């Protein structure tokens, strides 16, 4: 509540929480489809998720589409999400932030 009060006094706009499973291309598509912006555009997209498996792991985990889990989540999932969101980002001044 304290953080919300600070943000609401200095930042205009709204935060929209939503689920997006980067291990599933279907989940990414559904996330973008349900993002109801009307005629507004996104000011900022922050791609900041990733996973790191134990390097001693002998098994190979895969995404729902069959990609190796780390590559599918950290790279392909972000790339696909960015691809789908790009038309919804402000053309003049919109930001896309990628962290690793």
N, CA, C and O atoms as a GROMACS GRO file, in nm:
protein
  400
    1UNK      N    1   0.082  -0.117   0.000
    1UNK     CA    2   0.000   0.000   0.000
    1UNK      C    3   0.088   0.125   0.000
    1UNK      O    4   0.056   0.223  -0.068
    2UNK      N    5   0.197   0.122   0.075
    2UNK     CA    6   0.288   0.237   0.080
    2UNK      C    7   0.349   0.265  -0.058
    2UNK      O    8   0.356   0.380  -0.101
    3UNK      N    9   0.394   0.159  -0.126
    3UNK     CA   10   0.452   0.176  -0.259
    3UNK      C   11   0.347   0.228  -0.356
    3UNK      O   12   0.374   0.316  -0.437
    4UNK      N   13   0.227   0.172  -0.348
    4UNK     CA   14   0.120   0.214  -0.436
    4UNK      C   15   0.091   0.363  -0.419
    4UNK      O   16   0.069   0.434  -0.517
    5UNK      N   17   0.090   0.409  -0.295
    5UNK     CA   18   0.066   0.550  -0.269
    5UNK      C   19   0.173   0.639  -0.329
    5UNK      O   20   0.141   0.744  -0.384
    6UNK      N   21   0.298   0.598  -0.319
    6UNK     CA   22   0.407   0.676  -0.378
    6UNK      C   23   0.396   0.680  -0.529
    6UNK      O   24   0.408   0.786  -0.590
    7UNK      N   25   0.373   0.564  -0.588
    7UNK     CA   26   0.366   0.558  -0.735
    7UNK      C   27   0.249   0.639  -0.786
    7UNK      O   28   0.261   0.709  -0.886
    8UNK      N   29   0.135   0.629  -0.719
    8UNK     CA   30   0.017   0.699  -0.769
    8UNK      C   31   0.031   0.850  -0.760
    8UNK      O   32  -0.036   0.923  -0.833
    9UNK      N   33   0.117   0.899  -0.671
    9UNK     CA   34   0.132   1.043  -0.659
    9UNK      C   35   0.231   1.100  -0.761
    9UNK      O   36   0.229   1.220  -0.789
   10UNK      N   37   0.318   1.015  -0.818
   10UNK     CA   38   0.418   1.068  -0.908
   10UNK      C   39   0.412   1.012  -1.050
   10UNK      O   40   0.474   1.068  -1.141
   11UNK      N   41   0.340   0.903  -1.070
   11UNK     CA   42   0.334   0.840  -1.202
   11UNK      C   43   0.190   0.832  -1.249
   11UNK      O   44   0.103   0.783  -1.178
   12UNK      N   45   0.167   0.881  -1.368
   12UNK     CA   46   0.033   0.871  -1.425
   12UNK      C   47   0.028   0.746  -1.512
   12UNK      O   48   0.124   0.718  -1.585
   13UNK      N   49  -0.079   0.674  -1.506
   13UNK     CA   50  -0.094   0.551  -1.583
   13UNK      C   51  -0.140   0.440  -1.491
   13UNK      O   52  -0.183   0.464  -1.378
   14UNK      N   53  -0.130   0.319  -1.541
   14UNK     CA   54  -0.173   0.207  -1.457
   14UNK      C   55  -0.086   0.085  -1.481
   14UNK      O   56  -0.031   0.064  -1.589
   15UNK      N   57  -0.077   0.007  -1.377
   15UNK     CA   58  -0.004  -0.119  -1.381
   15UNK      C   59  -0.107  -0.229  -1.404
   15UNK      O   60  -0.208  -0.235  -1.335
   16UNK      N   61  -0.081  -0.315  -1.501
   16UNK     CA   62  -0.175  -0.421  -1.535
   16UNK      C   63  -0.109  -0.556  -1.507
   16UNK      O   64  -0.030  -0.603  -1.589
   17UNK      N   65  -0.140  -0.618  -1.393
   17UNK     CA   66  -0.081  -0.750  -1.368
   17UNK      C   67  -0.149  -0.856  -1.454
   17UNK      O   68  -0.271  -0.855  -1.471
   18UNK      N   69  -0.071  -0.947  -1.508
   18UNK     CA   70  -0.125  -1.054  -1.592
   18UNK      C   71  -0.026  -1.168  -1.594
   18UNK      O   72   0.093  -1.150  -1.570
   19UNK      N   73  -0.076  -1.288  -1.622
   19UNK     CA   74   0.008  -1.406  -1.627
   19UNK      C   75   0.062  -1.427  -1.767
   19UNK      O   76  -0.010  -1.416  -1.866
   20UNK      N   77   0.191  -1.458  -1.775
   20UNK     CA   78   0.256  -1.488  -1.902
   20UNK      C   79   0.365  -1.591  -1.876
   20UNK      O   80   0.468  -1.559  -1.817
   21UNK      N   81   0.341  -1.714  -1.918
   21UNK     CA   82   0.437  -1.823  -1.899
   21UNK      C   83   0.531  -1.826  -2.019
   21UNK      O   84   0.491  -1.867  -2.128
   22UNK      N   85   0.655  -1.783  -2.000
   22UNK     CA   86   0.750  -1.776  -2.110
   22UNK      C   87   0.794  -1.911  -2.162
   22UNK      O   88   0.864  -1.919  -2.264
   23UNK      N   89   0.755  -2.020  -2.095
   23UNK     CA   90   0.788  -2.153  -2.145
   23UNK      C   91   0.682  -2.204  -2.243
   23UNK      O   92   0.694  -2.315  -2.294
   24UNK      N   93   0.580  -2.124  -2.268
   24UNK     CA   94   0.469  -2.166  -2.354
   24UNK      C   95   0.435  -2.057  -2.455
   24UNK      O   96   0.394  -1.947  -2.416
   25UNK      N   97   0.452  -2.086  -2.583
   25UNK     CA   98   0.418  -1.988  -2.686
   25UNK      C   99   0.268  -1.958  -2.683
   25UNK      O  100   0.228  -1.845  -2.712
   26UNK      N  101   0.186  -2.056  -2.650
   26UNK     CA  102   0.041  -2.035  -2.638
   26UNK      C  103   0.010  -1.936  -2.526
   26UNK      O  104  -0.074  -1.848  -2.542
   27UNK      N  105   0.077  -1.950  -2.411
   27UNK     CA  106   0.056  -1.858  -2.300
   27UNK      C  107   0.097  -1.716  -2.339
   27UNK      O  108   0.030  -1.619  -2.302
   28UNK      N  109   0.206  -1.703  -2.412
   28UNK     CA  110   0.252  -1.571  -2.458
   28UNK      C  111   0.148  -1.509  -2.551
   28UNK      O  112   0.115  -1.391  -2.538
   29UNK      N  113   0.096  -1.588  -2.644
   29UNK     CA  114  -0.008  -1.539  -2.735
   29UNK      C  115  -0.132  -1.495  -2.657
   29UNK      O  116  -0.187  -1.388  -2.684
   30UNK      N  117  -0.175  -1.576  -2.562
   30UNK     CA  118  -0.293  -1.542  -2.482
   30UNK      C  119  -0.271  -1.416  -2.400
   30UNK      O  120  -0.362  -1.334  -2.387
   31UNK      N  121  -0.152  -1.400  -2.345
   31UNK     CA  122  -0.119  -1.279  -2.270
   31UNK      C  123  -0.136  -1.155  -2.357
   31UNK      O  124  -0.200  -1.058  -2.316
   32UNK      N  125  -0.080  -1.158  -2.476
   32UNK     CA  126  -0.087  -1.042  -2.565
   32UNK      C  127  -0.230  -1.018  -2.611
   32UNK      O  128  -0.273  -0.902  -2.620
   33UNK      N  129  -0.305  -1.124  -2.639
   33UNK     CA  130  -0.445  -1.109  -2.682
   33UNK      C  131  -0.531  -1.046  -2.573
   33UNK      O  132  -0.620  -0.967  -2.603
   34UNK      N  133  -0.506  -1.081  -2.447
   34UNK     CA  134  -0.588  -1.029  -2.338
   34UNK      C  135  -0.543  -0.892  -2.290
   34UNK      O  136  -0.608  -0.832  -2.204
   35UNK      N  137  -0.434  -0.842  -2.342
   35UNK     CA  138  -0.384  -0.711  -2.304
   35UNK      C  139  -0.469  -0.605  -2.375
   35UNK      O  140  -0.443  -0.569  -2.490
   36UNK      N  141  -0.570  -0.557  -2.305
   36UNK     CA  142  -0.667  -0.464  -2.363
   36UNK      C  143  -0.621  -0.320  -2.342
   36UNK      O  144  -0.639  -0.263  -2.235
   37UNK      N  145  -0.562  -0.263  -2.446
   37UNK     CA  146  -0.509  -0.126  -2.436
   37UNK      C  147  -0.599  -0.024  -2.505
   37UNK      O  148  -0.576   0.096  -2.494
   38UNK      N  149  -0.701  -0.072  -2.575
   38UNK     CA  150  -0.782   0.021  -2.654
   38UNK      C  151  -0.694   0.085  -2.760
   38UNK      O  152  -0.623   0.016  -2.832
   39UNK      N  153  -0.699   0.217  -2.769
   39UNK     CA  154  -0.614   0.286  -2.867
   39UNK      C  155  -0.484   0.337  -2.805
   39UNK      O  156  -0.407   0.407  -2.871
   40UNK      N  157  -0.460   0.303  -2.678
   40UNK     CA  158  -0.337   0.346  -2.612
   40UNK      C  159  -0.222   0.253  -2.647
   40UNK      O  160  -0.242   0.140  -2.690
   41UNK      N  161  -0.100   0.304  -2.627
   41UNK     CA  162   0.021   0.228  -2.654
   41UNK      C  163   0.100   0.211  -2.524
   41UNK      O  164   0.083   0.289  -2.429
   42UNK      N  165   0.185   0.110  -2.520
   42UNK     CA  166   0.271   0.087  -2.404
   42UNK      C  167   0.386   0.186  -2.404
   42UNK      O  168   0.446   0.213  -2.508
   43UNK      N  169   0.417   0.240  -2.287
   43UNK     CA  170   0.531   0.329  -2.273
   43UNK      C  171   0.660   0.249  -2.254
   43UNK      O  172   0.765   0.284  -2.307
   44UNK      N  173   0.650   0.140  -2.176
   44UNK     CA  174   0.768   0.061  -2.142
   44UNK      C  175   0.732  -0.087  -2.143
   44UNK      O  176   0.627  -0.127  -2.093
   45UNK      N  177   0.820  -0.166  -2.200
   45UNK     CA  178   0.813  -0.311  -2.188
   45UNK      C  179   0.945  -0.354  -2.125
   45UNK      O  180   1.052  -0.324  -2.178
   46UNK      N  181   0.937  -0.425  -2.014
   46UNK     CA  182   1.057  -0.473  -1.946
   46UNK      C  183   1.059  -0.625  -1.953
   46UNK      O  184   0.974  -0.692  -1.894
   47UNK      N  185   1.157  -0.679  -2.025
   47UNK     CA  186   1.173  -0.823  -2.038
   47UNK      C  187   1.280  -0.865  -1.937
   47UNK      O  188   1.400  -0.852  -1.962
   48UNK      N  189   1.233  -0.915  -1.823
   48UNK     CA  190   1.325  -0.940  -1.711
   48UNK      C  191   1.288  -1.070  -1.642
   48UNK      O  192   1.247  -1.070  -1.526
   49UNK      N  193   1.304  -1.179  -1.712
   49UNK     CA  194   1.279  -1.309  -1.650
   49UNK      C  195   1.378  -1.407  -1.707
   49UNK      O  196   1.423  -1.393  -1.821
   50UNK      N  197   1.412  -1.502  -1.632
   50UNK     CA  198   1.503  -1.603  -1.681
   50UNK      C  199   1.517  -1.714  -1.580
   50UNK      O  200   1.479  -1.700  -1.464
   51UNK      N  201   1.572  -1.821  -1.626
   51UNK     CA  202   1.598  -1.930  -1.535
   51UNK      C  203   1.737  -1.985  -1.562
   51UNK      O  204   1.791  -1.973  -1.673
   52UNK      N  205   1.792  -2.044  -1.460
   52UNK     CA  206   1.924  -2.102  -1.471
   52UNK      C  207   1.920  -2.238  -1.404
   52UNK      O  208   1.895  -2.248  -1.284
   53UNK      N  209   1.943  -2.340  -1.480
   53UNK     CA  210   1.941  -2.476  -1.425
   53UNK      C  211   2.077  -2.511  -1.368
   53UNK      O  212   2.179  -2.452  -1.402
   54UNK      N  213   2.076  -2.608  -1.281
   54UNK     CA  214   2.198  -2.661  -1.224
   54UNK      C  215   2.284  -2.718  -1.337
   54UNK      O  216   2.236  -2.800  -1.415
   55UNK      N  217   2.407  -2.676  -1.347
   55UNK     CA  218   2.493  -2.722  -1.457
   55UNK      C  219   2.529  -2.869  -1.444
   55UNK      O  220   2.579  -2.928  -1.540
   56UNK      N  221   2.505  -2.929  -1.329
   56UNK     CA  222   2.531  -3.072  -1.310
   56UNK      C  223   2.411  -3.158  -1.349
   56UNK      O  224   2.419  -3.281  -1.347
   57UNK      N  225   2.299  -3.095  -1.384
   57UNK     CA  226   2.179  -3.171  -1.418
   57UNK      C  227   2.205  -3.258  -1.541
   57UNK      O  228   2.265  -3.213  -1.639
   58UNK      N  229   2.160  -3.381  -1.534
   58UNK     CA  230   2.181  -3.476  -1.645
   58UNK      C  231   2.059  -3.484  -1.737
   58UNK      O  232   2.070  -3.526  -1.852
   59UNK      N  233   1.943  -3.445  -1.684
   59UNK     CA  234   1.821  -3.451  -1.766
   59UNK      C  235   1.806  -3.324  -1.849
   59UNK      O  236   1.864  -3.221  -1.817
   60UNK      N  237   1.730  -3.334  -1.955
   60UNK     CA  238   1.704  -3.218  -2.041
   60UNK      C  239   1.555  -3.187  -2.030
   60UNK      O  240   1.471  -3.265  -2.077
   61UNK      N  241   1.524  -3.074  -1.970
   61UNK     CA  242   1.384  -3.032  -1.960
   61UNK      C  243   1.348  -2.952  -2.084
   61UNK      O  244   1.432  -2.884  -2.142
   62UNK      N  245   1.222  -2.960  -2.124
   62UNK     CA  246   1.178  -2.895  -2.247
   62UNK      C  247   1.053  -2.810  -2.223
   62UNK      O  248   0.976  -2.835  -2.130
   63UNK      N  249   1.035  -2.711  -2.308
   63UNK     CA  250   0.914  -2.630  -2.305
   63UNK      C  251   0.800  -2.712  -2.364
   63UNK      O  252   0.822  -2.823  -2.413
   64UNK      N  253   0.679  -2.659  -2.360
   64UNK     CA  254   0.564  -2.729  -2.417
   64UNK      C  255   0.581  -2.753  -2.566
   64UNK      O  256   0.526  -2.849  -2.621
   65UNK      N  257   0.656  -2.667  -2.632
   65UNK     CA  258   0.679  -2.681  -2.776
   65UNK      C  259   0.801  -2.766  -2.809
   65UNK      O  260   0.829  -2.791  -2.926
   66UNK      N  261   0.874  -2.812  -2.706
   66UNK     CA  262   0.986  -2.902  -2.728
   66UNK      C  263   1.124  -2.839  -2.729
   66UNK      O  264   1.223  -2.909  -2.752
   67UNK      N  265   1.133  -2.709  -2.706
   67UNK     CA  266   1.263  -2.644  -2.698
   67UNK      C  267   1.328  -2.676  -2.564
   67UNK      O  268   1.259  -2.697  -2.465
   68UNK      N  269   1.460  -2.679  -2.560
   68UNK     CA  270   1.529  -2.694  -2.433
   68UNK      C  271   1.484  -2.580  -2.343
   68UNK      O  272   1.475  -2.466  -2.388
   69UNK      N  273   1.455  -2.609  -2.216
   69UNK     CA  274   1.386  -2.516  -2.127
   69UNK      C  275   1.457  -2.382  -2.111
   69UNK      O  276   1.391  -2.278  -2.117
   70UNK      N  277   1.588  -2.381  -2.090
   70UNK     CA  278   1.658  -2.255  -2.068
   70UNK      C  279   1.656  -2.168  -2.193
   70UNK      O  280   1.628  -2.048  -2.185
   71UNK      N  281   1.685  -2.226  -2.308
   71UNK     CA  282   1.682  -2.151  -2.435
   71UNK      C  283   1.540  -2.104  -2.466
   71UNK      O  284   1.519  -1.990  -2.506
   72UNK      N  285   1.443  -2.193  -2.446
   72UNK     CA  286   1.304  -2.160  -2.474
   72UNK      C  287   1.251  -2.047  -2.389
   72UNK      O  288   1.177  -1.961  -2.437
   73UNK      N  289   1.290  -2.045  -2.261
   73UNK     CA  290   1.241  -1.943  -2.169
   73UNK      C  291   1.318  -1.812  -2.183
   73UNK      O  292   1.259  -1.706  -2.205
   74UNK      N  293   1.449  -1.820  -2.170
   74UNK     CA  294   1.531  -1.699  -2.162
   74UNK      C  295   1.549  -1.628  -2.296
   74UNK      O  296   1.573  -1.507  -2.299
   75UNK      N  297   1.538  -1.701  -2.405
   75UNK     CA  298   1.564  -1.640  -2.536
   75UNK      C  299   1.441  -1.641  -2.626
   75UNK      O  300   1.392  -1.535  -2.664
   76UNK      N  301   1.390  -1.759  -2.659
   76UNK     CA  302   1.279  -1.767  -2.754
   76UNK      C  303   1.151  -1.707  -2.696
   76UNK      O  304   1.078  -1.638  -2.767
   77UNK      N  305   1.123  -1.732  -2.568
   77UNK     CA  306   1.003  -1.674  -2.506
   77UNK      C  307   1.006  -1.523  -2.506
   77UNK      O  308   0.906  -1.459  -2.542
   78UNK      N  309   1.118  -1.465  -2.468
   78UNK     CA  310   1.132  -1.318  -2.469
   78UNK      C  311   1.124  -1.263  -2.611
   78UNK      O  312   1.060  -1.161  -2.634
   79UNK      N  313   1.190  -1.329  -2.705
   79UNK     CA  314   1.189  -1.282  -2.843
   79UNK      C  315   1.047  -1.280  -2.897
   79UNK      O  316   1.005  -1.183  -2.961
   80UNK      N  317   0.972  -1.388  -2.872
   80UNK     CA  318   0.836  -1.398  -2.924
   80UNK      C  319   0.745  -1.294  -2.857
   80UNK      O  320   0.664  -1.230  -2.924
   81UNK      N  321   0.759  -1.278  -2.726
   81UNK     CA  322   0.680  -1.177  -2.655
   81UNK      C  323   0.710  -1.038  -2.709
   81UNK      O  324   0.618  -0.960  -2.735
   82UNK      N  325   0.837  -1.006  -2.727
   82UNK     CA  326   0.875  -0.877  -2.783
   82UNK      C  327   0.817  -0.857  -2.923
   82UNK      O  328   0.766  -0.750  -2.956
   83UNK      N  329   0.824  -0.962  -3.005
   83UNK     CA  330   0.771  -0.958  -3.141
   83UNK      C  331   0.621  -0.922  -3.140
   83UNK      O  332   0.576  -0.839  -3.219
   84UNK      N  333   0.545  -0.985  -3.050
   84UNK     CA  334   0.402  -0.960  -3.044
   84UNK      C  335   0.366  -0.826  -2.982
   84UNK      O  336   0.265  -0.766  -3.016
   85UNK      N  337   0.450  -0.778  -2.890
   85UNK     CA  338   0.420  -0.650  -2.823
   85UNK      C  339   0.469  -0.529  -2.900
   85UNK      O  340   0.419  -0.418  -2.879
   86UNK      N  341   0.566  -0.546  -2.988
   86UNK     CA  342   0.626  -0.432  -3.058
   86UNK      C  343   0.523  -0.339  -3.123
   86UNK      O  344   0.539  -0.217  -3.112
   87UNK      N  345   0.419  -0.389  -3.190
   87UNK     CA  346   0.320  -0.297  -3.248
   87UNK      C  347   0.241  -0.220  -3.144
   87UNK      O  348   0.175  -0.121  -3.177
   88UNK      N  349   0.245  -0.262  -3.018
   88UNK     CA  350   0.170  -0.196  -2.912
   88UNK      C  351   0.254  -0.095  -2.833
   88UNK      O  352   0.204  -0.035  -2.738
   89UNK      N  353   0.380  -0.077  -2.870
   89UNK     CA  354   0.471   0.015  -2.801
   89UNK      C  355   0.464   0.151  -2.868
   89UNK      O  356   0.455   0.162  -2.990
   90UNK      N  357   0.469   0.256  -2.785
   90UNK     CA  358   0.470   0.394  -2.838
   90UNK      C  359   0.574   0.407  -2.948
   90UNK      O  360   0.690   0.374  -2.925
   91UNK      N  361   0.538   0.453  -3.066
   91UNK     CA  362   0.637   0.466  -3.173
   91UNK      C  363   0.739   0.578  -3.149
   91UNK      O  364   0.851   0.571  -3.199
   92UNK      N  365   0.701   0.679  -3.073
   92UNK     CA  366   0.790   0.791  -3.043
   92UNK      C  367   0.818   0.795  -2.894
   92UNK      O  368   0.739   0.852  -2.818
   93UNK      N  369   0.928   0.736  -2.851
   93UNK     CA  370   0.965   0.743  -2.710
   93UNK      C  371   0.936   0.619  -2.630
   93UNK      O  372   0.973   0.613  -2.513
   94UNK      N  373   0.870   0.520  -2.688
   94UNK     CA  374   0.847   0.396  -2.616
   94UNK      C  375   0.980   0.324  -2.590
   94UNK      O  376   1.073   0.335  -2.669
   95UNK      N  377   0.986   0.252  -2.481
   95UNK     CA  378   1.112   0.185  -2.443
   95UNK      C  379   1.090   0.035  -2.430
   95UNK      O  380   0.985  -0.009  -2.382
   96UNK      N  381   1.188  -0.042  -2.472
   96UNK     CA  382   1.194  -0.185  -2.446
   96UNK      C  383   1.324  -0.210  -2.372
   96UNK      O  384   1.432  -0.182  -2.422
   97UNK      N  385   1.311  -0.263  -2.250
   97UNK     CA  386   1.425  -0.288  -2.165
   97UNK      C  387   1.445  -0.438  -2.153
   97UNK      O  388   1.352  -0.511  -2.116
   98UNK      N  389   1.565  -0.487  -2.183
   98UNK     CA  390   1.597  -0.629  -2.172
   98UNK      C  391   1.711  -0.643  -2.073
   98UNK      O  392   1.816  -0.580  -2.089
   99UNK      N  393   1.690  -0.725  -1.970
   99UNK     CA  394   1.795  -0.748  -1.872
   99UNK      C  395   1.830  -0.897  -1.870
   99UNK      O  396   1.749  -0.982  -1.905
  100UNK      N  397   1.950  -0.925  -1.830
  100UNK     CA  398   1.992  -1.066  -1.821
  100UNK      C  399   2.073  -1.086  -1.696
  100UNK      O  400   2.118  -1.197  -1.668
   0.00000   0.00000   0.00000
